[in-house]
Amino acid sequence: MGEEIKKAVIEGKIYEIEELVNAALEHGEAANDILKDMISGMEVVSDLFERRVYYVPETLLSAHAMQRGLDIIRPLLNYDKVEVQGKVLIGTVAGDVHDIGKNLVSMFLEGAGFEVKNLGRDVPTQVFVEETRKYKPDILGLSAMMSTTIVKMREVIEALEEAGLRDDVLVIIGGAAASESYAREIGADGYASDAAKAVKLCEKLMKERGKRELVKEVPRSHAARHA
């Protein structure tokens, strides 16, 4: 039944996936295996979106199908066996009420195996800071669609620095008003122009973070052996 579930995600069959997931559970399939099938489907969707075979409407249907299936299996997941790529906190900055693109990024990241907390739209700068302190994400995603609200991205980064949290979290930006050059200007760690690229960016940043952490650990373990 795994291929049918994967196909339902790819084709955005929101109601069909409910039946398939419930049937799979009734037949004794593990929730974690069903999750892998859905993630596999979203990987195909991500590729189709990046190659412009799928556009936003088709991609949203697939993301909603993935979300519908995830809602069913989430209480049954054995998180000890789920390979989480990282934790992401995401939201649209204060004054901006656009959230379709940000929601798509959020669902793509979940489909790729990230743990995501979506703060919604029009999020005050201080809420980003407070949630970063509480949730302890690996990555903070900021979205802005308007030139009048993009300045809030810099404000969030500065607030994180003032709170002593900037070194603890990677910051990425996106949205119509954002760009690669603006990311560099405000000191963000990266920019993604769409949901598929956001997933690749987050995966790249997590690998780089892992390498940095490994380098940090070597001197300590070396010192311990010679203490």
N, C-alpha and C positions, 0 to 999 in steps of 0.2 A: 504493500500500500504506500510505501515511501515515495515511489515515482509519481503516484497519483497526487500525493500531497505537494510534492515539489512542483508538478505541473499546474496545480490549482493556484499556487503562489505566483508562478510565472504569468499565468493568464488572468490573474486578479479575480478569481472566482470566490468572492467574499462569502457567499452562503454555502457553496459547495464544500469549502474547506472545513466548515463547522461539522458537516456530516462525516467527512473523511477523517478528521481528527478524532471525533467521538467514536467512530467505528474502529479506528486503530487502537484506541484505548480499551475498547470492549474486547478486542481480540488479543489483548495482553501486551501490546507494544509499549515500550518504555517512553515516558514523556521526553526524556533526553534524546532518544533516537528520533522522535518526531521533530524535535527542535532542530536537529542536524539536517533533516530533510528540508525544513522550511528555510534554514540558512542557505542551504545549497541552491534553493530556488531563487532567493534574493541575490545571490552571487551572479546568477544568470541575468536577472533583471538589471543589476548594476552594470553589467557588461553591455546589455542592449541599450541602456540609457546613455552610456558613455559613447557608444557608436552611433547614436541618434537613430536607432531603429525604434526605440521607445521614446516617447515624449512625456511631459509631466502628467497628463491624464492617465495614460496606461500605467505609468510608474506608481502613481498614487493608488490606483486600484490594487496593484500587487502589494504595496506597502500596507494597505488596509487589510488585505487578506492575511498577510503575515501577522499583523497585529491581532486579528480576530482569532487566529489559531493559537497565538501566544497567550491570549487571555484565558483560553481553555486549559492549557497545559501548565501555566505558571505555578498554580498551587501544588502541582505534582512533581515539579522539577527537583532533582537531587543536585543542589548547587555545588556539592563537592565534586561532581563529575562534569560540570559545565565549565568549559574553557573560556573564561572571560578575558577578552583582549585588554580591557581597561575600563575605567569609570569616566563617563563624560557628563558634564553639567552644561546645559545649553539653554539659551533664551534670546529673545529679541529685546534690544536695549530700550531704555525709557523714552517715551514719546512716540514709539513706532508700534503700530498695531498689525503689521504684516507678519504672518506666521506660516503660510503654506510651505514656502521653501525650507524654513527652519524645521517644520514638522517632518518634512520629507527626509531631511538630513538625519533627524532623530530616529526615524523608523529604519532608514538604511543602516545606521550604526547598530541598532538593536539586531537587525538582520545579519550583521557581520560579526555578532558576538560581543558587542560592547554593552556594558550596563549603563543605561542612560536615564538621567533625571531631566525632564523638560520643564523649565520654569514658566513657559508660556510667552506672552508678548507684553510689551510696555513694562519691562522689569526695571525697577529702580536700581541705581548703581549699588547702593548699600545692601540690597537683597542679594546681588551677585556675590558681594564680599562675605555676607553672613552665611550664604549657602555653601560657598567655597570652604569656609572654615568648618562647617558642620558635616558636609557630604564628603569632603576630602577627595575631589575628583583628580584624575590624572590630567584631564584636559577640560578646559572651559571654552565653549563655543559661543561667540557673540554674533548676532545677526542684525543688520540694518538695511532697510530698503531705500531710505530717503537721505538726501544730502544734508538735511537739517538735523538728522539724528545720528549720523555717523560719528560725530564728535563725542558721543557718549562712550564709544569704544575706548578712546584714549582715556576718558574719565574713569572707566572701570579698571583699566590697567594701572593707572596712577593710584587709585584707591586700594588696589591689591598690594601695591608697593608700600603704601603708607601703613597698611595693616600687617606688613611683614609676611604676606602670603605669596608674593609673586614668584619666588623661587620654588614654591611647592607645586605650582600648576603650570601646565603649558596652555597658552592662549591662542586660539585660532579664530579667524573672522570670515564672514561671508555675507552675501546679499548684494543687491544691485548697486548699492552705494559704495561697496568695498572694492579693494583691488590689492594686488601683490605689493605695489609700491606703498600703498597706505599702511599695509600690515608692517612693512619695514619701518615706516615713518613713526608709528606709534609703539614700536617695540613688541609687536605680536610675534608668535612663533610660526605662523603660517596663514595662508589664505587659500580658500577653495571656492571655485566658481559654481559648483553644483554638488549634489548629494553624493554622486559616485566618486568625485574627486575628494570630497570631505572624508569618505571612508579610507581612501588610499593615504591621504595626508595623516589621518589619525594613526593608521597602522604604521606608517613610516616614523612618526614622532615617538610612538611607543617602543619601536625597535631601537631608536636612537637613545631613548631614555634608559632602556635596559642595558645598552652598552655602557652608558655613562655610569650607571649604578654598579655595573660589574667592575669597572675601572676603579671606582671608589672602594670597593670591597677588597681588592687585591692587596693594597698596602696594609690594611688592618689585619687580614688573615696572615700575611707574611710576618708582620710584627709579632703576632700572637705566637707563631711557631718559634720565634727566636727570643721570646721574653724569658 
